[in-house]
Amino acid sequence: MRLFFMLMSFLISINISVKANSSSPLAQTAYATAYGALDTSHQVIAHQETLLASAGYAYSAYQISSWSAASTTLTDWCQAIIKEHGLARKIHIKINPAINALSGFAAFGNDTVIISHAKALEIEQAIQNSRSKEAQTTLEVSRTYLRHEIAHLKNSDTTKRLLANLFMSIITHTGSILLEGSQFLKKSSSLFGLLTYGAISWVTGKIKHFVHKKAVDAYCAHQEKNADDYAFATSKDPQELRSMAHYLEEKHGEILQLLTGKATINPSLQPDIQEAFAATKKILEERYRQEATAEPYEQWLKRQIEAVKVEELLFPGRPALLDTISDARRAAQRLEAQ
């Protein structure tokens, strides 16, 4: 599996470099340099999501051997839950301090569950002190998150996500070839023709990037929603689901506090998370100024979050947090009614 991801990343890179080097019909003229540069730049823009995804998977596959194994206590706790879900293959439990997921859990490939170092310590302490209310809540929430990752493993979602990136890259690139297929622009060696081609190349590159990202994010959100549904449907304890809903409500409140400036982001968080919050905060403040509304900023922001606009910036490829909270509460009610 590790070799597969690394090979896919390499092949994608080769594909883009070959396309870029063979796409300049004016190779014998001074205009050829500009044409080739424009063609290369818009293709790189269009394919950057696939490149980033492939490189990320390949790097993770390379790094997986350096991730530490979970403690016996944590491994036994996880494996007991995994066994209940009928996964025949051996599932590895690894600790990776760099995990930046809200849950502290992630699935990789078809046989690995990754847990952040902080979450691993939290679960181990909860196991040792399982009688306290706080420890019980930690274990209830963690069981739900683990079942979510089990769903990803059962569905081979990591592999499917990479293939979705590749498929959308092919679709969007094919569409752009058709869009740029004007014989006038291909044959013209005039400055006007090249400038027109350059403008179309830039626009189509942006369109490809936008369509690619939206389509892959929608597919990822679909995967995450399915994993959430599985985690909730396989729960046997309504209190477990209520704890999950309450935990997510707290996280939702924390997001609001961070974006309104009433709280500061933890400096120990991953730089990309800190950058995402800082960038989102600037975008929202600018939108609020542009709307010139008399509505208080915090109230306006709350409405933006409820409309999913904020979460699309912060957590692309994820279902809306408020929807997930509602799903957990409905699942708890169904269990209680049985």
VEXDO-834133 format. One record per residue (C-alpha): residue in three letters; x, y, z negated. Coordinates in steps of 0.02 Angstrom, whole numbers, padded with zeros to 5 digits, always signed. Layout:
BEGIN
ALAXYZ...
***
This chain:
BEGIN
MET+00000+00000+00000ARG+00142+00119-00042LEU+00224+00086+00126PHE+00057+00114+00215PHE+00035+00289+00145MET+00214+00338+00181LEU+00201+00270+00359MET+00038+00364+00392SER+00117+00528+00334PHE+00266+00498+00449LEU+00156+00456+00600ILE+00050+00612+00576SER+00206+00720+00571ILE+00273+00637+00730ASN+00106+00661+00817ILE+00105+00848+00781SER+00287+00875+00832VAL+00264+00779+00995LYS+00104+00875+01036ALA+00188+01040+00999ASN+00342+01001+01105SER+00243+00942+01257SER+00105+01072+01262SER+00191+01216+01352PRO+00152+01219+01539LEU+00260+01376+01565ALA+00421+01295+01509GLN+00522+01374+01651THR+00470+01553+01614ALA+00503+01681+01480TYR+00321+01666+01429ALA+00344+01483+01385THR+00424+01523+01219ALA+00276+01627+01162TYR+00152+01497+01227GLY+00239+01354+01138ALA+00254+01452+00976LEU+00068+01495+00978ASP+00020+01316+01018THR+00132+01247+00880SER+00069+01370+00750HIS-00116+01339+00778GLN-00092+01150+00778VAL+00002+01157+00613ILE-00139+01263+00539ALA-00269+01139+00601HIS-00178+00987+00534GLN-00114+01055+00370GLU-00252+00973+00267THR-00209+00803+00338LEU-00024+00834+00315LEU-00047+00889+00135ALA-00160+00742+00095SER-00044+00617+00179ALA+00111+00691+00101GLY+00026+00692-00069TYR-00024+00509-00056ALA+00147+00460+00009TYR+00236+00555-00130SER+00122+00478-00262ALA+00155+00305-00189TYR+00341+00340-00199GLN+00327+00406-00377ILE+00214+00270-00445SER+00359+00161-00500SER+00421+00303-00611TRP+00255+00322-00701SER+00263+00242-00873ALA+00154+00095-00919ALA+00016+00127-01045SER+00036+00065-01222THR-00032-00107-01267THR-00173-00026-01367LEU-00229+00082-01222THR-00204-00054-01092ASP-00309-00179-01190TRP-00447-00049-01214CYS-00450-00009-01027GLN-00439-00190-00969ALA-00585-00241-01080ILE-00694-00113-00990ILE-00625-00155-00818LYS-00661-00340-00847GLU-00846-00300-00870HIS-00855-00235-00691GLY-00796-00389-00601LEU-00635-00326-00522ALA-00543-00486-00475ARG-00375-00405-00435LYS-00255-00348-00569ILE-00277-00164-00614HIS-00124-00070-00675ILE-00140+00066-00807LYS-00010+00203-00786ILE+00030+00363-00879ASN+00070+00518-00776PRO+00091+00686-00865ALA+00058+00779-00702ILE-00125+00725-00689ASN-00226+00887-00677ALA-00401+00814-00664LEU-00533+00884-00781SER-00558+00709-00851GLY-00375+00661-00875PHE-00411+00506-00768ALA-00378+00467-00585ALA-00380+00315-00470PHE-00240+00280-00348GLY-00241+00152-00209ASN-00346-00001-00245ASP-00263-00062-00403THR-00206+00081-00516VAL-00290+00191-00645ILE-00186+00342-00695ILE-00212+00430-00862SER-00133+00594-00916HIS-00014+00588-01063ALA-00126+00701-01168LYS-00281+00597-01132ALA-00188+00436-01172LEU-00136+00502-01343GLU-00313+00563-01375ILE-00388+00392-01337GLU-00257+00298-01440GLN-00290+00409-01591ALA-00477+00385-01568ILE-00456+00195-01563GLN-00357+00200-01726ASN-00486+00312-01810SER-00642+00248-01724ARG-00759+00281-01872SER-00753+00469-01858LYS-00885+00559-01755GLU-00754+00650-01653ALA-00664+00488-01612GLN-00826+00404-01560THR-00866+00549-01444THR-00692+00540-01367LEU-00711+00354-01333GLU-00887+00375-01263VAL-00832+00510-01140SER-00674+00413-01094ARG-00773+00254-01059THR-00884+00350-00939TYR-00735+00426-00850LEU-00650+00256-00838ARG-00806+00181-00758HIS-00802+00325-00634GLU-00624+00276-00584ILE-00674+00092-00576ALA-00804+00142-00447HIS-00667+00224-00343LEU-00563+00065-00352LYS-00709-00047-00307ASN-00748+00062-00156SER-00566+00085-00101ASP-00598+00272-00102THR-00415+00327-00096THR-00387+00236+00069LYS-00553+00297+00139ARG-00510+00476+00092LEU-00347+00469+00188LEU-00434+00392+00338ALA-00566+00530+00330ASN-00427+00659+00341LEU-00354+00569+00493PHE-00523+00550+00577MET-00570+00732+00554SER-00400+00785+00618ILE-00431+00687+00778ILE-00608+00754+00798THR-00565+00937+00768HIS-00410+00929+00879THR-00508+00847+01020GLY-00640+00983+01004SER-00509+01119+01014ILE-00433+01042+01172LEU-00604+01051+01254LEU-00629+01228+01191GLU-00459+01284+01256GLY-00477+01191+01422SER-00499+01344+01531GLN-00398+01320+01691PHE-00379+01508+01706LEU-00289+01517+01540LYS-00187+01361+01573LYS-00123+01422+01742SER-00109+01607+01709SER+00065+01674+01680SER+00007+01854+01659LEU+00028+01945+01496PHE-00162+01962+01483GLY-00184+01775+01508LEU-00057+01733+01374LEU-00128+01858+01251THR-00303+01789+01281TYR-00240+01612+01258GLY-00150+01664+01100ALA-00309+01741+01029ILE-00411+01586+01071SER-00275+01474+00998TRP-00275+01572+00836VAL-00465+01570+00822THR-00482+01386+00864GLY-00343+01344+00741LYS-00439+01434+00604ILE-00602+01350+00656LYS-00518+01179+00654HIS-00448+01211+00482PHE-00617+01269+00416VAL-00717+01126+00493HIS-00588+00997+00440LYS-00585+01059+00261LYS-00773+01074+00245ALA-00803+00900+00317VAL-00671+00816+00208ASP-00729+00910+00053ALA-00908+00854+00088TYR-00850+00673+00105CYS-00748+00685-00055ALA-00898+00759-00147HIS-01001+00612-00083GLN-00872+00490-00152GLU-00868+00579-00319LYS-01058+00582-00330ASN-01064+00394-00296ALA-00933+00364-00430ASP-01032+00472-00554ASP-01191+00376-00513TYR-01101+00210-00541ALA-01030+00269-00707PHE-01201+00325-00769ALA-01297+00175-00700THR-01180+00049-00784SER-01187+00131-00955LYS-01275+00032-01090ASP-01283+00170-01219PRO-01387+00330-01199GLN-01283+00415-01333GLU-01129+00387-01226LEU-01212+00481-01082ARG-01271+00622-01196SER-01093+00641-01259MET-01034+00652-01080ALA-01163+00786-01039HIS-01115+00886-01193TYR-00930+00872-01150LEU-00961+00938-00974GLU-01068+01080-01044GLU-00921+01131-01153LYS-00806+01129-01001HIS-00932+01232-00905GLY-00932+01360-01047GLU-00742+01363-01049ILE-00738+01400-00862LEU-00855+01546-00888GLN-00748+01612-01031LEU-00590+01601-00925LEU-00666+01688-00776THR-00738+01830-00880GLY-00570+01856-00966LYS-00637+01812-01139ALA-00513+01669-01148THR-00340+01643-01074ILE-00292+01490-00975ASN-00178+01365-01060PRO-00001+01399-00994SER+00038+01213-01006LEU-00086+01174-00868GLN-00024+01132-00694PRO+00031+01287-00594ASP-00095+01249-00455ILE-00239+01252-00580GLN-00178+01416-00653GLU-00161+01489-00478ALA-00336+01427-00430PHE-00413+01513-00581ALA-00316+01674-00551ALA-00362+01678-00366THR-00545+01637-00400LYS-00555+01773-00533LYS-00489+01903-00410ILE-00609+01847-00273LEU-00758+01856-00391GLU-00711+02026-00460GLU-00696+02093-00282ARG-00865+02019-00233TYR-00945+02097-00387ARG-00874+02267-00342GLN-00933+02251-00162GLU-01110+02207-00215ALA-01114+02364-00325THR-01247+02286-00434ALA-01303+02352-00603GLU-01312+02174-00669PRO-01181+02142-00806TYR-01030+02047-00739GLU-01048+01898-00856GLN-01231+01875-00808TRP-01189+01895-00623LEU-01047+01769-00641LYS-01160+01643-00727ARG-01280+01655-00581GLN-01136+01628-00459ILE-01084+01471-00552GLU-01261+01405-00553ALA-01268+01433-00366VAL-01109+01326-00349LYS-01015+01468-00265VAL-00881+01474-00400GLU-00860+01286-00412GLU-00831+01274-00225LEU-00679+01386-00249LEU-00614+01301-00405PHE-00661+01119-00374PRO-00681+01085-00187GLY-00734+00907-00150ARG-00829+00888-00314PRO-01016+00888-00352ALA-01078+01040-00445LEU-01043+01025-00631LEU-01220+01074-00681ASP-01289+00938-00566THR-01176+00808-00647ILE-01236+00863-00820SER-01417+00845-00765ASP-01381+00672-00691ALA-01303+00614-00854ARG-01451+00674-00957ARG-01576+00592-00839ALA-01480+00428-00848ALA-01484+00437-01039GLN-01672+00465-01035ARG-01696+00315-00921LEU-01597+00205-01039GLU-01698+00263-01188ALA-01860+00227-01095GLN-01812+00046-01062
***
